[in-house]
Amino acid sequence: MSETTSSRTEHALAQAVRGDAAAFASLVREYQGMVFSLAYHFLHDRALAEDVAQEVFLHLYQNLRSIQSSSHLKFWLRKVASHRCIDQTRGRHPQVSMEEIPEPVGPTPASDPLLSQRLQRLVASLPDRARLVVILRFQEELEYHEIAEVLEMPINTVKSNLQRALEVLRGKLSRCLGDVPA
């Protein structure tokens, strides 16, 4: 975030805490893409992602006074969005170990050079925590320590979850496409 964007966000945050609705709307506009993107990549459902984003910003409105800075705001939004995504999936499917996850089924074109569609389905088949770690690392481009903070877990747990998730994905891709280099 550039220095001018950061100072503009700091100003909007201060005004929103004082009850300025336009300043709060400005904060929502600035961060709605990030929150929606995180939710959508985790849930793969536009309507659910919109619901999660709406819940996150409602929760922000209710907790504005606890936000200390623009960097804290960004961290807080990612953390709340991550937890809301996991909450959203609870009850929709039973928790199973990564080894028990079935292979995604369905034909995909062999000519797809980036395999993005197949990879998205494989990532979507991961358990909630592992999927969230992969999304935060590769979609949101967070470092391990940032993921650890957002998900409130030790950094070594983040690393091992990511490593296991990547091993599972590599194994599934190998079974689907043949040998995939490590």
N, CA and C atoms as a LAMMPS dump frame, in Angstrom:
ITEM: TIMESTEP
0
ITEM: NUMBER OF ATOMS
546
ITEM: BOX BOUNDS ff ff ff
-5.0000000000000000e+02 5.0000000000000000e+02
-5.0000000000000000e+02 5.0000000000000000e+02
-5.0000000000000000e+02 5.0000000000000000e+02
ITEM: ATOMS id mol type element x y z
1 1 1 N 0.856 -1.17 0
2 1 2 C 0 0 0
3 1 3 C 0.894 1.223 0
4 2 1 N 0.653 2.167 -0.903
5 2 2 C 1.485 3.366 -0.986
6 2 3 C 1.235 4.255 0.23
7 3 1 N 2.166 5.171 0.445
8 3 2 C 2.061 6.048 1.605
9 3 3 C 0.817 6.926 1.532
10 4 1 N 0.472 7.41 0.345
11 4 2 C -0.724 8.254 0.229
12 4 3 C -1.986 7.426 0.447
13 5 1 N -2.006 6.186 -0.073
14 5 2 C -3.165 5.327 0.158
15 5 3 C -3.287 5.018 1.635
16 6 1 N -2.158 4.749 2.29
17 6 2 C -2.15 4.452 3.712
18 6 3 C -2.658 5.644 4.526
19 7 1 N -2.189 6.837 4.208
20 7 2 C -2.653 8.013 4.963
21 7 3 C -4.12 8.309 4.672
22 8 1 N -4.559 8.066 3.435
23 8 2 C -5.976 8.247 3.102
24 8 3 C -6.833 7.248 3.88
25 9 1 N -6.337 6.01 3.988
26 9 2 C -7.052 4.984 4.746
27 9 3 C -7.083 5.339 6.23
28 10 1 N -5.942 5.812 6.756
29 10 2 C -5.887 6.224 8.167
30 10 3 C -6.915 7.325 8.443
31 11 1 N -7 8.287 7.521
32 11 2 C -7.95 9.39 7.681
33 11 3 C -9.393 8.866 7.631
34 12 1 N -9.676 8.001 6.658
35 12 2 C -11.029 7.437 6.531
36 12 3 C -11.38 6.615 7.772
37 13 1 N -10.412 5.88 8.286
38 13 2 C -10.637 5.08 9.482
39 13 3 C -10.977 5.972 10.681
40 14 1 N -10.206 7.041 10.845
41 14 2 C -10.464 7.972 11.951
42 14 3 C -11.846 8.603 11.818
43 15 1 N -12.214 8.99 10.606
44 15 2 C -13.53 9.604 10.378
45 15 3 C -14.643 8.58 10.61
46 16 1 N -14.451 7.347 10.16
47 16 2 C -15.474 6.303 10.331
48 16 3 C -15.708 6.009 11.808
49 17 1 N -14.633 6.016 12.605
50 17 2 C -14.767 5.789 14.045
51 17 3 C -15.623 6.886 14.673
52 18 1 N -15.543 8.084 14.112
53 18 2 C -16.342 9.218 14.622
54 18 3 C -17.78 9.2 14.101
55 19 1 N -18.119 8.181 13.277
56 19 2 C -19.494 8.051 12.803
57 19 3 C -19.741 8.533 11.392
58 20 1 N -18.696 8.867 10.65
59 20 2 C -18.838 9.344 9.279
60 20 3 C -19.154 8.169 8.349
61 21 1 N -20.39 8.088 7.878
62 21 2 C -20.839 6.984 7.021
63 21 3 C -20.106 6.974 5.687
64 22 1 N -19.813 8.14 5.134
65 22 2 C -19.103 8.216 3.852
66 22 3 C -17.684 7.661 3.999
67 23 1 N -17.048 7.93 5.123
68 23 2 C -15.7 7.416 5.365
69 23 3 C -15.735 5.891 5.49
70 24 1 N -16.758 5.371 6.171
71 24 2 C -16.882 3.919 6.279
72 24 3 C -17.109 3.301 4.891
73 25 1 N -17.96 3.934 4.09
74 25 2 C -18.208 3.45 2.721
75 25 3 C -16.918 3.451 1.914
76 26 1 N -16.066 4.421 2.143
77 26 2 C -14.775 4.49 1.469
78 26 3 C -13.891 3.297 1.861
79 27 1 N -13.907 2.94 3.132
80 27 2 C -13.147 1.776 3.595
81 27 3 C -13.681 0.49 2.956
82 28 1 N -14.996 0.383 2.884
83 28 2 C -15.603 -0.801 2.268
84 28 3 C -15.178 -0.894 0.804
85 29 1 N -15.26 0.218 0.082
86 29 2 C -14.856 0.219 -1.337
87 29 3 C -13.396 -0.193 -1.499
88 30 1 N -12.546 0.287 -0.604
89 30 2 C -11.121 0.001 -0.712
90 30 3 C -10.797 -1.483 -0.479
91 31 1 N -11.517 -2.117 0.436
92 31 2 C -11.172 -3.482 0.822
93 31 3 C -12.163 -4.55 0.375
94 32 1 N -13.255 -4.167 -0.262
95 32 2 C -14.25 -5.172 -0.627
96 32 3 C -13.711 -6.186 -1.629
97 33 1 N -12.86 -5.761 -2.539
98 33 2 C -12.279 -6.68 -3.515
99 33 3 C -11.434 -7.75 -2.84
100 34 1 N -10.612 -7.353 -1.886
101 34 2 C -9.759 -8.291 -1.174
102 34 3 C -10.598 -9.299 -0.389
103 35 1 N -11.593 -8.807 0.341
104 35 2 C -12.435 -9.683 1.164
105 35 3 C -13.245 -10.627 0.276
106 36 1 N -13.853 -10.091 -0.773
107 36 2 C -14.646 -10.935 -1.667
108 36 3 C -13.767 -11.982 -2.346
109 37 1 N -12.59 -11.585 -2.812
110 37 2 C -11.682 -12.501 -3.495
111 37 3 C -11.294 -13.665 -2.588
112 38 1 N -10.944 -13.368 -1.361
113 38 2 C -10.59 -14.407 -0.404
114 38 3 C -11.765 -15.363 -0.205
115 39 1 N -12.956 -14.81 0.02
116 39 2 C -14.143 -15.642 0.245
117 39 3 C -14.501 -16.453 -0.994
118 40 1 N -14.426 -15.83 -2.155
119 40 2 C -14.798 -16.521 -3.383
120 40 3 C -13.828 -17.663 -3.702
121 41 1 N -12.538 -17.424 -3.541
122 41 2 C -11.565 -18.474 -3.822
123 41 3 C -11.681 -19.627 -2.827
124 42 1 N -12.161 -19.345 -1.649
125 42 2 C -12.342 -20.408 -0.664
126 42 3 C -13.654 -21.15 -0.886
127 43 1 N -14.731 -20.419 -1.123
128 43 2 C -16.068 -21.011 -1.188
129 43 3 C -16.499 -21.438 -2.588
130 44 1 N -15.939 -20.814 -3.616
131 44 2 C -16.323 -21.088 -5.012
132 44 3 C -17.817 -20.904 -5.244
133 45 1 N -18.373 -19.916 -4.596
134 45 2 C -19.802 -19.621 -4.738
135 45 3 C -19.965 -18.118 -4.559
136 46 1 N -20.352 -17.444 -5.638
137 46 2 C -20.446 -15.98 -5.633
138 46 3 C -21.399 -15.475 -4.542
139 47 1 N -22.57 -16.091 -4.443
140 47 2 C -23.568 -15.629 -3.469
141 47 3 C -23.056 -15.803 -2.038
142 48 1 N -22.452 -16.953 -1.744
143 48 2 C -21.907 -17.166 -0.398
144 48 3 C -20.758 -16.205 -0.119
145 49 1 N -19.92 -15.969 -1.117
146 49 2 C -18.8 -15.036 -0.94
147 49 3 C -19.318 -13.622 -0.669
148 50 1 N -20.369 -13.235 -1.365
149 50 2 C -20.972 -11.92 -1.112
150 50 3 C -21.545 -11.845 0.298
151 51 1 N -22.202 -12.936 0.741
152 51 2 C -22.742 -12.976 2.103
153 51 3 C -21.632 -12.856 3.138
154 52 1 N -20.544 -13.592 2.919
155 52 2 C -19.416 -13.539 3.848
156 52 3 C -18.845 -12.122 3.881
157 53 1 N -18.643 -11.521 2.719
158 53 2 C -18.099 -10.158 2.669
159 53 3 C -19.017 -9.19 3.414
160 54 1 N -20.311 -9.339 3.22
161 54 2 C -21.266 -8.468 3.918
162 54 3 C -21.166 -8.665 5.436
163 55 1 N -21.06 -9.911 5.882
164 55 2 C -20.918 -10.184 7.313
165 55 3 C -19.631 -9.574 7.863
166 56 1 N -18.547 -9.685 7.085
167 56 2 C -17.259 -9.153 7.524
168 56 3 C -17.344 -7.64 7.709
169 57 1 N -17.955 -6.947 6.749
170 57 2 C -18.03 -5.491 6.862
171 57 3 C -19.029 -5.042 7.924
172 58 1 N -20.063 -5.828 8.164
173 58 2 C -20.972 -5.53 9.268
174 58 3 C -20.22 -5.677 10.591
175 59 1 N -19.439 -6.739 10.685
176 59 2 C -18.635 -6.957 11.895
177 59 3 C -17.609 -5.835 12.062
178 60 1 N -17.031 -5.381 10.959
179 60 2 C -16.105 -4.256 11.022
180 60 3 C -16.808 -3.016 11.575
181 61 1 N -17.981 -2.735 11.058
182 61 2 C -18.73 -1.558 11.507
183 61 3 C -18.959 -1.61 13.02
184 62 1 N -19.272 -2.812 13.505
185 62 2 C -19.543 -2.984 14.935
186 62 3 C -18.28 -2.908 15.783
187 63 1 N -17.117 -3.092 15.155
188 63 2 C -15.856 -3.145 15.898
189 63 3 C -14.845 -2.098 15.457
190 64 1 N -15.304 -1.046 14.819
191 64 2 C -14.398 -0.015 14.295
192 64 3 C -13.436 0.53 15.346
193 65 1 N -13.915 0.716 16.545
194 65 2 C -13.079 1.318 17.591
195 65 3 C -11.88 0.453 17.968
196 66 1 N -11.937 -0.838 17.661
197 66 2 C -10.818 -1.725 17.997
198 66 3 C -9.714 -1.713 16.94
199 67 1 N -9.972 -1.107 15.792
200 67 2 C -8.984 -1.07 14.714
201 67 3 C -7.996 0.059 14.99
202 68 1 N -6.706 -0.286 14.973
203 68 2 C -5.682 0.659 15.397
204 68 3 C -4.995 1.411 14.261
205 69 1 N -4.975 0.821 13.049
206 69 2 C -4.265 1.454 11.933
207 69 3 C -4.726 0.817 10.632
208 70 1 N -4.257 1.356 9.511
209 70 2 C -4.636 0.785 8.214
210 70 3 C -4.06 -0.624 8.04
211 71 1 N -2.843 -0.853 8.526
212 71 2 C -2.282 -2.207 8.419
213 71 3 C -3.032 -3.173 9.326
214 72 1 N -3.444 -2.714 10.492
215 72 2 C -4.244 -3.555 11.387
216 72 3 C -5.597 -3.852 10.748
217 73 1 N -6.162 -2.877 10.073
218 73 2 C -7.452 -3.061 9.401
219 73 3 C -7.351 -4.17 8.357
220 74 1 N -6.318 -4.129 7.525
221 74 2 C -6.144 -5.141 6.476
222 74 3 C -5.982 -6.531 7.094
223 75 1 N -5.144 -6.629 8.114
224 75 2 C -4.941 -7.887 8.835
225 75 3 C -6.264 -8.367 9.439
226 76 1 N -6.973 -7.478 10.109
227 76 2 C -8.232 -7.805 10.771
228 76 3 C -9.258 -8.32 9.761
229 77 1 N -9.374 -7.647 8.617
230 77 2 C -10.329 -8.07 7.593
231 77 3 C -9.998 -9.465 7.063
232 78 1 N -8.716 -9.735 6.804
233 78 2 C -8.326 -11.071 6.333
234 78 3 C -8.633 -12.134 7.383
235 79 1 N -8.343 -11.809 8.628
236 79 2 C -8.573 -12.763 9.712
237 79 3 C -10.058 -13.075 9.857
238 80 1 N -10.874 -12.055 9.915
239 80 2 C -12.319 -12.258 10.069
240 80 3 C -12.888 -12.97 8.844
241 81 1 N -12.462 -12.583 7.647
242 81 2 C -12.952 -13.24 6.426
243 81 3 C -12.563 -14.716 6.418
244 82 1 N -11.345 -15.022 6.816
245 82 2 C -10.898 -16.418 6.859
246 82 3 C -11.754 -17.237 7.814
247 83 1 N -11.984 -16.7 8.989
248 83 2 C -12.798 -17.423 9.972
249 83 3 C -14.25 -17.556 9.518
250 84 1 N -14.789 -16.522 8.895
251 84 2 C -16.165 -16.599 8.382
252 84 3 C -16.287 -17.647 7.275
253 85 1 N -15.259 -17.759 6.437
254 85 2 C -15.273 -18.776 5.375
255 85 3 C -15.322 -20.173 5.967
256 86 1 N -14.5 -20.398 6.973
257 86 2 C -14.503 -21.713 7.617
258 86 3 C -15.853 -21.964 8.287
259 87 1 N -16.385 -20.954 8.973
260 87 2 C -17.708 -21.101 9.596
261 87 3 C -18.766 -21.445 8.559
262 88 1 N -18.661 -20.833 7.387
263 88 2 C -19.641 -21.043 6.316
264 88 3 C -19.646 -22.493 5.845
265 89 1 N -18.478 -23.127 5.841
266 89 2 C -18.404 -24.5 5.344
267 89 3 C -18.738 -25.538 6.402
268 90 1 N -18.676 -25.175 7.662
269 90 2 C -19.014 -26.138 8.71
270 90 3 C -20.471 -26.542 8.547
271 91 1 N -20.692 -27.813 8.61
272 91 2 C -22.056 -28.311 8.463
273 91 3 C -22.429 -28.604 7.021
274 92 1 N -21.717 -27.991 6.057
275 92 2 C -22.019 -28.27 4.65
276 92 3 C -21.411 -29.584 4.218
277 93 1 N -20.276 -29.959 4.799
278 93 2 C -19.669 -31.238 4.488
279 93 3 C -18.916 -31.731 5.709
280 94 1 N -18.844 -33.051 5.905
281 94 2 C -18.159 -33.588 7.078
282 94 3 C -16.655 -33.373 6.983
283 95 1 N -16.017 -33.262 8.135
284 95 2 C -14.568 -33.118 8.172
285 95 3 C -13.929 -34.481 7.94
286 96 1 N -12.995 -34.562 7.011
287 96 2 C -12.282 -35.796 6.715
288 96 3 C -10.802 -35.469 6.587
289 97 1 N -9.97 -36.494 6.695
290 97 2 C -8.54 -36.258 6.535
291 97 3 C -8.234 -36.04 5.06
292 98 1 N -7.08 -35.448 4.775
293 98 2 C -6.721 -35.151 3.386
294 98 3 C -6.58 -36.42 2.556
295 99 1 N -6.132 -37.508 3.183
296 99 2 C -5.949 -38.747 2.446
297 99 3 C -7.289 -39.356 2.018
298 100 1 N -8.359 -39.034 2.746
299 100 2 C -9.679 -39.6 2.455
300 100 3 C -10.467 -38.802 1.42
301 101 1 N -9.917 -37.694 0.968
302 101 2 C -10.63 -36.827 0.034
303 101 3 C -10.699 -37.504 -1.33
304 102 1 N -11.893 -37.595 -1.909
305 102 2 C -12.003 -38.23 -3.222
306 102 3 C -11.404 -37.343 -4.311
307 103 1 N -10.986 -38 -5.378
308 103 2 C -10.483 -37.272 -6.542
309 103 3 C -11.641 -36.521 -7.189
310 104 1 N -11.426 -35.295 -7.646
311 104 2 C -12.477 -34.61 -8.386
312 104 3 C -12.744 -35.366 -9.69
313 105 1 N -14.001 -35.448 -10.047
314 105 2 C -14.375 -36.184 -11.242
315 105 3 C -14.873 -35.212 -12.295
316 106 1 N -14.614 -35.538 -13.541
317 106 2 C -15.118 -34.712 -14.632
318 106 3 C -14.063 -34.533 -15.687
319 107 1 N -14.499 -34.521 -16.909
320 107 2 C -13.527 -34.353 -17.983
321 107 3 C -13.014 -32.914 -18.031
322 108 1 N -11.727 -32.803 -18.272
323 108 2 C -11.144 -31.485 -18.499
324 108 3 C -10.326 -31.576 -19.776
325 109 1 N -10.292 -30.515 -20.517
326 109 2 C -9.542 -30.56 -21.762
327 109 3 C -8.06 -30.779 -21.504
328 110 1 N -7.48 -31.721 -22.232
329 110 2 C -6.055 -32.014 -22.085
330 110 3 C -5.212 -30.873 -22.637
331 111 1 N -5.805 -30.012 -23.425
332 111 2 C -5.05 -28.928 -24.036
333 111 3 C -4.95 -27.695 -23.14
334 112 1 N -5.485 -27.748 -21.937
335 112 2 C -5.428 -26.621 -21.027
336 112 3 C -3.998 -26.457 -20.521
337 113 1 N -3.241 -25.472 -21.033
338 113 2 C -1.827 -25.366 -20.673
339 113 3 C -1.604 -24.997 -19.213
340 114 1 N -2.454 -24.241 -18.599
341 114 2 C -2.24 -23.82 -17.214
342 114 3 C -2.95 -24.717 -16.207
343 115 1 N -3.821 -25.573 -16.69
344 115 2 C -4.568 -26.49 -15.836
345 115 3 C -5.331 -25.765 -14.733
346 116 1 N -5.644 -24.508 -14.968
347 116 2 C -6.224 -23.708 -13.891
348 116 3 C -7.562 -24.258 -13.405
349 117 1 N -8.4 -24.709 -14.31
350 117 2 C -9.699 -25.222 -13.883
351 117 3 C -9.536 -26.471 -13.027
352 118 1 N -8.694 -27.384 -13.481
353 118 2 C -8.468 -28.625 -12.727
354 118 3 C -7.823 -28.307 -11.38
355 119 1 N -6.857 -27.42 -11.379
356 119 2 C -6.179 -27.063 -10.148
357 119 3 C -7.15 -26.414 -9.16
358 120 1 N -8.043 -25.573 -9.647
359 120 2 C -9.043 -24.956 -8.775
360 120 3 C -9.915 -26.02 -8.124
361 121 1 N -10.312 -27.025 -8.901
362 121 2 C -11.136 -28.097 -8.338
363 121 3 C -10.356 -28.909 -7.305
364 122 1 N -9.082 -29.151 -7.595
365 122 2 C -8.256 -29.895 -6.641
366 122 3 C -8.081 -29.11 -5.343
367 123 1 N -7.805 -27.819 -5.451
368 123 2 C -7.674 -26.988 -4.254
369 123 3 C -8.996 -26.967 -3.495
370 124 1 N -10.101 -26.886 -4.212
371 124 2 C -11.422 -26.865 -3.563
372 124 3 C -11.71 -28.167 -2.832
373 125 1 N -11.049 -29.248 -3.215
374 125 2 C -11.292 -30.534 -2.565
375 125 3 C -10.509 -30.701 -1.264
376 126 1 N -9.613 -29.776 -0.967
377 126 2 C -8.831 -29.85 0.267
378 126 3 C -9.714 -29.534 1.473
379 127 1 N -9.354 -30.039 2.651
380 127 2 C -10.069 -29.651 3.873
381 127 3 C -9.954 -28.137 4.096
382 128 1 N -10.861 -27.593 4.876
383 128 2 C -10.974 -26.146 5.063
384 128 3 C -9.659 -25.46 5.413
385 129 1 N -8.999 -25.888 6.468
386 129 2 C -7.766 -25.218 6.915
387 129 3 C -6.689 -25.277 5.839
388 130 1 N -6.494 -26.454 5.262
389 130 2 C -5.457 -26.606 4.229
390 130 3 C -5.776 -25.733 3.024
391 131 1 N -7.042 -25.706 2.62
392 131 2 C -7.45 -24.892 1.476
393 131 3 C -7.201 -23.417 1.771
394 132 1 N -7.524 -22.998 2.989
395 132 2 C -7.331 -21.602 3.359
396 132 3 C -5.85 -21.238 3.372
397 133 1 N -4.999 -22.131 3.858
398 133 2 C -3.556 -21.872 3.852
399 133 3 C -3.06 -21.713 2.415
400 134 1 N -3.497 -22.595 1.517
401 134 2 C -3.084 -22.511 0.107
402 134 3 C -3.562 -21.203 -0.514
403 135 1 N -4.811 -20.826 -0.262
404 135 2 C -5.368 -19.593 -0.829
405 135 3 C -4.636 -18.367 -0.288
406 136 1 N -4.411 -18.33 1.022
407 136 2 C -3.719 -17.184 1.606
408 136 3 C -2.28 -17.083 1.097
409 137 1 N -1.645 -18.22 0.865
410 137 2 C -0.255 -18.204 0.395
411 137 3 C -0.144 -17.831 -1.077
412 138 1 N -0.97 -18.451 -1.926
413 138 2 C -0.792 -18.278 -3.362
414 138 3 C -1.752 -17.274 -3.99
415 139 1 N -2.947 -17.12 -3.473
416 139 2 C -3.89 -16.14 -4.014
417 139 3 C -3.643 -14.764 -3.384
418 140 1 N -3.563 -14.741 -2.065
419 140 2 C -3.37 -13.47 -1.359
420 140 3 C -1.894 -13.102 -1.206
421 141 1 N -0.999 -14.052 -1.538
422 141 2 C 0.446 -13.836 -1.496
423 141 3 C 0.953 -13.411 -0.121
424 142 1 N 0.405 -14.028 0.923
425 142 2 C 0.863 -13.743 2.275
426 142 3 C 2.077 -14.6 2.6
427 143 1 N 2.943 -14.079 3.448
428 143 2 C 4.093 -14.826 3.946
429 143 3 C 3.617 -15.761 5.058
430 144 1 N 4.463 -16.737 5.404
431 144 2 C 4.082 -17.72 6.422
432 144 3 C 3.685 -17.063 7.736
433 145 1 N 4.458 -16.085 8.185
434 145 2 C 4.146 -15.449 9.468
435 145 3 C 2.815 -14.696 9.405
436 146 1 N 2.476 -14.141 8.252
437 146 2 C 1.194 -13.441 8.113
438 146 3 C 0.034 -14.43 8.156
439 147 1 N 0.212 -15.578 7.506
440 147 2 C -0.827 -16.619 7.539
441 147 3 C -0.999 -17.115 8.973
442 148 1 N 0.117 -17.311 9.666
443 148 2 C 0.065 -17.765 11.056
444 148 3 C -0.731 -16.787 11.919
445 149 1 N -0.529 -15.503 11.705
446 149 2 C -1.267 -14.491 12.465
447 149 3 C -2.749 -14.516 12.126
448 150 1 N -3.065 -14.568 10.833
449 150 2 C -4.461 -14.539 10.397
450 150 3 C -5.225 -15.749 10.918
451 151 1 N -4.607 -16.922 10.848
452 151 2 C -5.292 -18.149 11.243
453 151 3 C -5.046 -18.529 12.703
454 152 1 N -4.262 -17.705 13.4
455 152 2 C -3.957 -17.943 14.81
456 152 3 C -3.414 -19.346 15.035
457 153 1 N -2.363 -19.669 14.298
458 153 2 C -1.704 -20.961 14.463
459 153 3 C -0.198 -20.75 14.392
460 154 1 N 0.569 -21.671 14.971
461 154 2 C 2.025 -21.543 14.914
462 154 3 C 2.522 -21.576 13.465
463 155 1 N 3.615 -20.869 13.225
464 155 2 C 4.156 -20.776 11.875
465 155 3 C 4.546 -22.151 11.333
466 156 1 N 5.065 -23.033 12.201
467 156 2 C 5.433 -24.376 11.745
468 156 3 C 4.206 -25.182 11.35
469 157 1 N 3.079 -24.929 11.987
470 157 2 C 1.834 -25.597 11.607
471 157 3 C 1.392 -25.116 10.232
472 158 1 N 1.545 -23.824 9.98
473 158 2 C 1.224 -23.281 8.655
474 158 3 C 2.093 -23.962 7.605
475 159 1 N 3.388 -24.033 7.87
476 159 2 C 4.314 -24.644 6.911
477 159 3 C 3.977 -26.113 6.666
478 160 1 N 3.695 -26.854 7.738
479 160 2 C 3.391 -28.278 7.552
480 160 3 C 2.042 -28.466 6.854
481 161 1 N 1.048 -27.622 7.167
482 161 2 C -0.245 -27.702 6.47
483 161 3 C -0.064 -27.421 4.984
484 162 1 N 0.733 -26.414 4.661
485 162 2 C 0.972 -26.082 3.265
486 162 3 C 1.726 -27.205 2.562
487 163 1 N 2.746 -27.737 3.221
488 163 2 C 3.523 -28.816 2.616
489 163 3 C 2.64 -30.042 2.36
490 164 1 N 1.822 -30.438 3.34
491 164 2 C 0.928 -31.59 3.151
492 164 3 C -0.088 -31.329 2.054
493 165 1 N -0.645 -30.113 2.025
494 165 2 C -1.626 -29.774 0.989
495 165 3 C -0.996 -29.848 -0.394
496 166 1 N 0.222 -29.334 -0.525
497 166 2 C 0.901 -29.38 -1.82
498 166 3 C 1.24 -30.812 -2.225
499 167 1 N 1.601 -31.655 -1.25
500 167 2 C 1.86 -33.065 -1.543
501 167 3 C 0.588 -33.753 -2.044
502 168 1 N -0.534 -33.475 -1.386
503 168 2 C -1.812 -34.056 -1.803
504 168 3 C -2.161 -33.578 -3.211
505 169 1 N -2.01 -32.282 -3.457
506 169 2 C -2.31 -31.739 -4.786
507 169 3 C -1.388 -32.347 -5.847
508 170 1 N -0.108 -32.467 -5.536
509 170 2 C 0.84 -33.061 -6.476
510 170 3 C 0.467 -34.509 -6.772
511 171 1 N 0.074 -35.25 -5.734
512 171 2 C -0.325 -36.646 -5.917
513 171 3 C -1.563 -36.774 -6.78
514 172 1 N -2.54 -35.921 -6.529
515 172 2 C -3.776 -35.97 -7.32
516 172 3 C -3.516 -35.571 -8.769
517 173 1 N -2.678 -34.561 -8.96
518 173 2 C -2.334 -34.165 -10.331
519 173 3 C -1.575 -35.279 -11.035
520 174 1 N -0.677 -35.951 -10.326
521 174 2 C 0.076 -37.059 -10.926
522 174 3 C -0.859 -38.173 -11.379
523 175 1 N -1.848 -38.483 -10.542
524 175 2 C -2.799 -39.538 -10.91
525 175 3 C -3.638 -39.118 -12.1
526 176 1 N -3.949 -37.825 -12.173
527 176 2 C -4.789 -37.339 -13.288
528 176 3 C -3.997 -37.187 -14.586
529 177 1 N -2.77 -36.711 -14.478
530 177 2 C -2.025 -36.308 -15.677
531 177 3 C -0.76 -37.098 -15.928
532 178 1 N -0.401 -37.965 -15.04
533 178 2 C 0.898 -38.617 -15.159
534 178 3 C 1.865 -37.962 -14.205
535 179 1 N 3.121 -38.196 -14.356
536 179 2 C 4.12 -37.695 -13.427
537 179 3 C 4.199 -36.167 -13.45
538 180 1 N 4.077 -35.551 -12.273
539 180 2 C 4.188 -34.094 -12.138
540 180 3 C 5.464 -33.81 -11.351
541 181 1 N 6.366 -33 -11.886
542 181 2 C 7.632 -32.735 -11.179
543 181 3 C 7.407 -32.007 -9.867
544 182 1 N 8.255 -32.278 -8.894
545 182 2 C 8.152 -31.658 -7.567
546 182 3 C 8.663 -30.241 -7.571
